[in-house]
Amino acid sequence: MKKTGYFHTSSDTILMLLLYNITTSVLSLLTLPYLLLMVLLNRQGMTERLSLDLERVAAKLQGKGVIWLQAASVGEVSAVAPLVHTIRKIRPELAIFISTTTTTGLQRAKEVMEKADAFSLLPLDLPFVVRRAIKRINPEVLLLTETELWPNLILQAKSTGCRIAVVNGRLTERSLSRYRIFKGFWSRLLKQIDLLCVQSNDDLRRYSLLGAVPERIVVTGSMKFDVPKREQPARLETDHDRQVIVAGSVREGEEEILIDVFKRLRQNLNDLLLIMAPRHLQRVKKIESIVLKRGLSACRRSQWTHKSLKGVDVLILDTIGELPSTYALADVAFVGGSLAPFGGHNPLEPASHGVPVVFGPYMEQEGTKALLEKGAAFRALNGDELFEDILQLLKDPELRQRMGEAGKRVVEDMRGASRMTAQLLRNRGLM
């Protein structure tokens, strides 16, 4: 049974929340014509984002205790999917509601969290929108992945007696620096959270510095290690005598560097294929332009219908959900968001397939340290080092094998976060 009642606030917390709501409300008013148009056309899932279409969702949850899990996008959804399956096994009588920040994340959730009861885009974090969503969904437990710290969602849920936990939590140094500008506000917000299951000791330290209650923080490891390895996509095959570089989750600012490195590599090794997966699909056209300007040929995955990739220099992965299994094709994998200051993406996906990993200087993801220490990855500081590292790996099959086997051992040693998180949620009375 949920206990009702709002949390206690200080005047500075109320002021910060007021400023936050004023800012978000003003932005909403400024974009009101656009929002109304999107509602009329039902674009960008705007009816869901404004909590105008939750009756359909609520009907699927009616009469059951509800766990609401919020994940940002594709990567976060994939990482916590094992937790959803574990919760379903432990508490089959509960209803599971999944929300995501992005439409691609929502599509991915429906694919990998098929045991959940209902899905929706996350409502905009405005008081009246969130209040309506909380009333319709009526969650007993709210699970927030990584750093999905939405103030109104947390406070409105807490006001109804909902228990709140962060799962697969992480907090980078860059995020900590931003949050600490308003430390008093975030500190009081974090105190509304009953349990924080974080990925590493560094995350524990950062959440503590931001003001989370130390006794409520537990290091569980990263759930990304628990994601089952998927086999190579049946329709995507490469020529067996051709070496393949897979560049995954590539961000703006990295595309030209990677394509230039690839062109240099072709001067040393002729029969190479680059498979590039942009983090954001709207970059596909720009990548095509860069490839063509370098005198190379490009093909989109969605438009490729031939059995052979002969004559294709760069295959652009413009599909959703294929990257993890596409890493299985690689002789060498580059993990993006790391040559530019984005904090990097998941280096464990290629490592789980026994593929040697290369990333840039900005990689901050869980598992990075272990991969480097165990000799499963190279860190390249710039394009020149990236060229040298990949060239060395492509020329040395024994080195590739040693690094690949080391990467698989790292992943295997770090499994179990989903099971541990589910046990903690149960032991702490959250489910």
Buried (B, 14 or more C-beta within 10 A) or exposed (E): EEEEEEEEBEEEBEEBBEEBBEEBEEEBEEEEEEBEEBBEEEEBBBBBBBBBBBEEBBEBBEEBBBBBBBBBBBBBBBBBBBBBBBBBEBBEEBBBBBBBBBBBBBBBBBEBBEEBBBBBBBBBBBBBBBBBBBEBBBBBBBBBBBBBBBBBBBBBBBBBEBBBBBBBBBBBEEBBEEBBEBEBBBBBBBBBBBBBBBBBEBBBBBBBBBBBBEEBBBBBBBBBBBBEBBEBBEEBEBEEEBBBBBBBBBBBEBBBBBBBBBBBBBEEEEEBBBBBBBBEBEBBEEBBEBBEEBEBEBBBBEEBEEEEBEEBBBBBBBBBBBBBBBBBBBBBBBBBBBBBBBBBBBBBBBBBBBBBBBBBBBBBBBBBBBBBEBBBBBBBEEBEBBBEBBBBBBEEEEBBEBBBBBBBBBBEEBBEBBBBBBEBBEEBEBB
